[in-house]
Amino acid sequence: MEGFLNTLLSKNACEEYRGIHKNFSWKNLGEGILECIPHNSSTSSIIISAGIHGNETAPIEIIDQIVNDLFSGKIILKEHVLFIFGNPQAIRLGKRYLENDLNRLFFCDYNDIETDREIQRAKELEKAVDLFFKNSPINNKRYHYDLHTAIRTSLFQTFALLPYQVHPYDNKLIEFIESSNIDALVYHNEIGKTFTQFTSSLFLSASVTLELGKANKLGENNLVEFNDIKMMLENILLKKEFPFRKKSFIDIFIVKSSILKEYDDFKFNLPDNAPNFTLFAPKNIIATQNKNEILFNSEVRILFPNNNVKKGLRAGLIIIQK
């Protein structure tokens, strides 16, 4: 099979295809959705996704490399895996999304906006995930690694976000995060509508969002910066032991609250180039809207601040260090 990314970007991206490799069988479950099944028995069913936002290119290139390594025989697949390029139309156009943020559309009420392209894509991904896990060996452990990049730079270049859940987080997933040399880990405090929240809540998958640097154009990423992540993703497909963490420790944060944009005049009290994890001292104004000031009595940090989201959506996360 030609490169996964090249196939996605081609005019024939929607065509059905399947085949048998010497190490696994493979088939598509939809545009940009590739399932690979090892010939020998597996113990985990793993989703590796990227491009939920179409301009987040480093993860797209990482997945493309891994798929190419599988088909070249460089990686001997030992686990059941589903590769997903989340928003193909946005990827082809180099846009974050076309009409609505795909990562806010999972398990939503679609009745009023059936024609929206991202809504249709969310439904396609939900069906593909459901089919993938239904066809998995019944005792397989479920994992989902959703790769992203941030709109702006970050004080921590790489960080992970765990969806809210009431049951304990999977030990192997935490080990993966630590061994990947991720700089920071953020725990969500409430259920959202993200892809990882969907797989965690509905399928009890051990799910994580991985943020890798800043969004660039395709081909302009220094992928060497993310070698640790790529190696760890390969390790889970190979069933290899995880290496020891190189960095001394990981900074851990907890989401304190979400900031919603409720009025058109919403504005963060931040310069456009302020990085993620920017620190606000107690009672410093974080944002304003409708002549009201948003501030906190304790020291907090801001994550994913974005003035330009649509009204009613989350404009940023307030986090505190654990």
C-alpha positions as CSV (number, residue, x, y, z in Angstrom):
1,M,0.0,0.0,0.0
2,E,1.3,3.5,-0.8
3,G,1.9,5.9,2.0
4,F,-1.2,6.3,4.3
5,L,-1.0,10.1,4.0
6,N,-0.6,10.1,0.3
7,T,-3.6,7.8,0.0
8,L,-5.6,10.1,2.2
9,L,-4.7,13.1,0.1
10,S,-5.4,11.4,-3.2
11,K,-8.6,11.6,-5.2
12,N,-9.3,8.0,-4.4
13,A,-9.2,8.4,-0.7
14,C,-12.8,7.1,-0.2
15,E,-12.3,3.9,-2.2
16,E,-12.5,0.7,-0.3
17,Y,-9.3,-1.3,-0.1
18,R,-8.0,-4.3,1.9
19,G,-5.1,-6.7,1.7
20,I,-2.8,-9.2,3.4
21,H,0.7,-8.4,4.5
22,K,3.1,-11.1,5.7
23,N,2.6,-9.9,9.3
24,F,-1.0,-8.7,9.3
25,S,-4.2,-8.2,7.3
26,W,-5.5,-4.7,6.7
27,K,-8.6,-2.9,5.6
28,N,-10.1,0.5,5.6
29,L,-13.2,1.3,7.7
30,G,-13.8,4.7,6.0
31,E,-11.8,7.6,4.6
32,G,-8.5,7.9,6.5
33,I,-9.4,5.0,8.8
34,L,-7.1,2.0,8.6
35,E,-7.4,-1.2,10.6
36,C,-4.5,-3.7,10.9
37,I,-4.9,-7.1,12.4
38,P,-1.8,-9.2,13.3
39,H,-1.8,-12.8,12.1
40,N,-1.0,-13.9,15.7
41,S,-3.2,-13.3,18.7
42,S,-3.2,-9.8,20.3
43,T,-3.7,-8.7,23.9
44,S,-4.6,-5.0,23.2
45,S,-6.9,-3.2,20.7
46,I,-5.3,0.2,20.1
47,I,-6.6,3.4,18.4
48,I,-3.9,5.9,17.3
49,S,-5.5,9.0,15.9
50,A,-4.4,12.4,14.6
51,G,-5.7,15.2,12.4
52,I,-8.9,15.7,14.4
53,H,-7.8,19.3,13.7
54,G,-6.6,19.4,10.1
55,N,-3.7,21.8,10.6
56,E,-2.1,19.8,13.4
57,T,0.5,18.2,11.1
58,A,3.3,16.7,13.2
59,P,1.1,13.9,14.6
60,I,-0.2,13.3,11.1
61,E,3.4,12.8,9.8
62,I,4.3,10.6,12.8
63,I,1.4,8.2,12.1
64,D,2.2,8.2,8.4
65,Q,5.8,7.1,9.3
66,I,4.5,4.4,11.6
67,V,2.1,3.0,9.0
68,N,4.8,3.0,6.4
69,D,7.2,1.2,8.8
70,L,4.6,-1.5,9.3
71,F,4.1,-2.1,5.6
72,S,7.8,-2.0,4.9
73,G,8.4,-4.7,7.6
74,K,10.5,-2.4,9.8
75,I,7.9,-2.8,12.6
76,I,6.4,-6.3,13.2
77,L,2.9,-5.7,14.3
78,K,1.8,-7.7,17.4
79,E,-1.3,-5.8,18.4
80,H,-4.7,-5.0,16.9
81,V,-4.7,-1.4,15.8
82,L,-6.9,1.3,14.2
83,F,-5.1,4.3,12.6
84,I,-7.3,7.4,12.2
85,F,-6.8,10.6,10.3
86,G,-9.7,12.5,11.9
87,N,-10.7,15.3,9.5
88,P,-9.5,14.5,6.0
89,Q,-11.1,17.5,4.3
90,A,-9.5,19.9,6.7
91,I,-6.2,18.1,6.4
92,R,-6.2,18.5,2.6
93,L,-7.0,22.2,3.0
94,G,-4.6,22.8,5.9
95,K,-7.4,24.2,8.1
96,R,-8.2,23.5,11.7
97,Y,-11.7,22.6,10.8
98,L,-14.3,23.5,8.0
99,E,-17.4,24.5,9.9
100,N,-17.2,23.3,13.5
101,D,-14.5,22.0,15.9
102,L,-14.6,18.2,15.5
103,N,-13.2,17.7,18.9
104,R,-16.3,19.2,20.5
105,L,-18.8,17.0,18.6
106,F,-18.6,13.5,20.0
107,F,-21.8,12.0,21.5
108,C,-23.7,15.2,20.7
109,D,-27.3,15.8,19.8
110,Y,-27.1,16.1,16.0
111,N,-30.8,16.7,15.2
112,D,-30.5,20.4,14.2
113,I,-27.2,20.3,12.2
114,E,-27.3,17.1,10.2
115,T,-25.7,18.8,7.1
116,D,-22.5,20.0,8.9
117,R,-19.5,18.2,7.5
118,E,-17.7,17.8,10.9
119,I,-21.0,16.4,12.4
120,Q,-21.0,13.8,9.7
121,R,-17.4,13.0,10.3
122,A,-17.9,12.6,14.1
123,K,-20.7,10.1,13.4
124,E,-18.4,8.2,11.0
125,L,-15.6,8.0,13.6
126,E,-18.1,6.9,16.3
127,K,-19.3,4.1,14.1
128,A,-15.7,3.1,13.1
129,V,-14.7,2.9,16.7
130,D,-17.7,0.9,17.7
131,L,-17.1,-1.6,14.9
132,F,-13.4,-1.8,15.8
133,F,-14.0,-2.6,19.4
134,K,-16.9,-5.0,18.6
135,N,-14.6,-6.9,16.3
136,S,-11.7,-7.0,18.9
137,P,-10.9,-10.1,20.9
138,I,-13.2,-10.0,23.9
139,N,-10.4,-10.0,26.5
140,N,-8.2,-7.4,24.8
141,K,-7.4,-4.2,26.7
142,R,-8.6,-1.1,24.9
143,Y,-6.4,2.0,24.4
144,H,-6.7,5.3,22.5
145,Y,-3.9,7.7,21.8
146,D,-5.1,10.9,20.2
147,L,-2.3,13.1,18.9
148,H,-2.6,16.8,18.6
149,T,-0.6,20.0,18.5
150,A,-1.5,23.3,20.1
151,I,-2.4,26.5,18.3
152,R,0.2,28.4,20.3
153,T,3.5,27.6,21.9
154,S,3.6,26.1,25.4
155,L,5.8,26.4,28.4
156,F,5.8,22.6,28.4
157,Q,6.5,21.6,24.8
158,T,4.8,18.2,25.2
159,F,1.9,17.4,27.5
160,A,-0.9,14.9,28.0
161,L,-4.5,15.3,29.0
162,L,-6.5,12.5,30.6
163,P,-10.3,12.5,30.1
164,Y,-12.5,12.6,33.2
165,Q,-13.5,9.2,34.6
166,V,-14.6,7.8,37.9
167,H,-12.7,4.5,37.7
168,P,-8.9,4.4,38.2
169,Y,-6.7,5.4,35.3
170,D,-4.9,2.5,33.6
171,N,-1.4,1.9,35.1
172,K,0.1,1.0,31.7
173,L,-1.2,4.2,30.2
174,I,0.4,6.2,33.0
175,E,3.6,4.3,32.4
176,F,3.4,5.2,28.7
177,I,3.1,8.9,29.5
178,E,6.0,8.8,31.8
179,S,8.3,6.8,29.5
180,S,7.4,9.1,26.6
181,N,9.2,11.9,28.5
182,I,6.1,14.1,28.3
183,D,6.7,17.3,30.2
184,A,3.3,17.7,31.9
185,L,0.1,15.8,32.6
186,V,-3.3,17.4,33.0
187,Y,-6.3,15.7,34.5
188,H,-9.8,16.8,33.4
189,N,-12.4,17.5,36.1
190,E,-15.6,17.0,34.1
191,I,-17.0,15.1,31.1
192,G,-16.4,16.8,27.7
193,K,-17.2,16.1,24.1
194,T,-13.7,15.2,22.9
195,F,-12.7,12.1,21.0
196,T,-10.8,10.6,24.0
197,Q,-13.7,11.3,26.3
198,F,-16.0,9.4,23.9
199,T,-13.7,6.3,23.8
200,S,-13.1,6.4,27.5
201,S,-16.8,6.9,28.5
202,L,-18.5,4.6,26.0
203,F,-15.9,1.8,25.6
204,L,-13.9,2.1,28.8
205,S,-10.8,2.6,26.8
206,A,-7.6,3.8,28.5
207,S,-7.5,7.1,26.5
208,V,-5.2,10.1,26.4
209,T,-4.7,13.2,24.4
210,L,-1.1,13.9,23.5
211,E,-0.1,17.5,22.7
212,L,3.1,17.7,20.6
213,G,4.5,21.2,20.0
214,K,2.9,23.9,17.8
215,A,0.9,23.6,14.6
216,N,3.0,24.0,11.4
217,K,2.4,23.3,7.7
218,L,2.9,19.7,6.5
219,G,6.6,19.0,5.9
220,E,7.8,21.8,8.1
221,N,7.9,19.9,11.4
222,N,11.1,18.8,13.2
223,L,9.9,15.3,14.0
224,V,13.2,14.5,15.8
225,E,11.7,16.5,18.7
226,F,9.0,13.8,19.0
227,N,11.2,10.7,18.7
228,D,10.3,9.6,22.2
229,I,6.6,9.6,21.4
230,K,7.0,7.8,18.1
231,M,9.2,5.2,19.7
232,M,6.7,4.6,22.5
233,L,3.8,4.2,20.0
234,E,5.9,1.7,18.1
235,N,6.7,-0.1,21.4
236,I,3.1,-0.7,22.2
237,L,2.5,-2.2,18.7
238,L,5.6,-4.4,19.2
239,K,4.6,-5.3,22.8
240,K,8.0,-4.1,23.9
241,E,9.0,-3.1,27.5
242,F,8.8,0.6,28.2
243,P,12.2,2.4,28.8
244,F,13.0,4.3,31.9
245,R,12.0,8.0,31.9
246,K,14.9,10.2,30.9
247,K,13.6,13.4,32.5
248,S,13.6,13.9,36.3
249,F,9.9,14.3,36.8
250,I,6.6,15.2,35.2
251,D,4.6,18.3,36.2
252,I,1.0,17.4,37.1
253,F,-2.0,19.7,36.8
254,I,-5.7,19.4,37.5
255,V,-8.4,21.4,35.6
256,K,-10.1,23.8,38.0
257,S,-12.7,25.1,35.6
258,S,-13.5,25.8,32.0
259,I,-14.0,29.3,30.6
260,L,-16.9,29.6,28.2
261,K,-17.3,32.2,25.6
262,E,-20.9,33.6,26.1
263,Y,-20.7,37.0,24.4
264,D,-19.1,38.3,21.2
265,D,-16.9,40.8,23.2
266,F,-15.1,37.9,25.0
267,K,-11.4,38.6,25.2
268,F,-8.5,37.1,27.2
269,N,-6.2,39.5,29.0
270,L,-3.2,37.9,27.2
271,P,-1.0,38.9,24.2
272,D,-1.6,36.7,21.1
273,N,1.8,35.0,21.6
274,A,1.3,34.1,25.2
275,P,2.1,30.4,25.7
276,N,0.0,27.7,27.2
277,F,0.5,27.3,30.9
278,T,0.9,31.1,31.4
279,L,0.7,31.9,35.1
280,F,-1.9,34.3,36.6
281,A,-1.3,35.7,40.1
282,P,-4.3,35.8,42.5
283,K,-7.0,38.2,41.4
284,N,-5.3,39.0,38.1
285,I,-7.9,39.5,35.3
286,I,-7.8,36.5,33.0
287,A,-10.6,37.5,30.6
288,T,-13.5,39.9,30.2
289,Q,-16.9,39.5,28.6
290,N,-20.2,41.5,28.8
291,K,-18.3,44.0,31.1
292,N,-17.6,41.3,33.6
293,E,-14.1,40.3,34.7
294,I,-13.0,36.7,35.1
295,L,-10.4,36.2,37.8
296,F,-9.5,33.8,40.6
297,N,-8.4,34.3,44.2
298,S,-5.6,31.8,43.9
299,E,-2.7,31.3,41.5
300,V,-3.8,29.6,38.3
301,R,-2.6,28.8,34.8
302,I,-4.3,29.0,31.4
303,L,-4.5,26.3,28.8
304,F,-5.8,26.5,25.2
305,P,-6.8,30.2,25.4
306,N,-8.7,31.1,22.2
307,N,-10.7,34.3,21.7
308,N,-12.0,33.0,18.4
309,V,-14.1,30.0,19.4
310,K,-17.9,30.2,18.7
311,K,-20.2,31.4,21.4
312,G,-21.2,28.7,23.8
313,L,-17.9,26.8,23.4
314,R,-15.0,26.5,25.7
315,A,-12.5,29.3,25.2
316,G,-9.8,28.0,27.6
317,L,-9.1,25.8,30.7
318,I,-8.0,27.1,34.1
319,I,-5.6,24.6,35.6
320,I,-3.8,24.3,39.0
321,Q,-0.6,22.4,39.8
322,K,-1.1,19.3,41.9
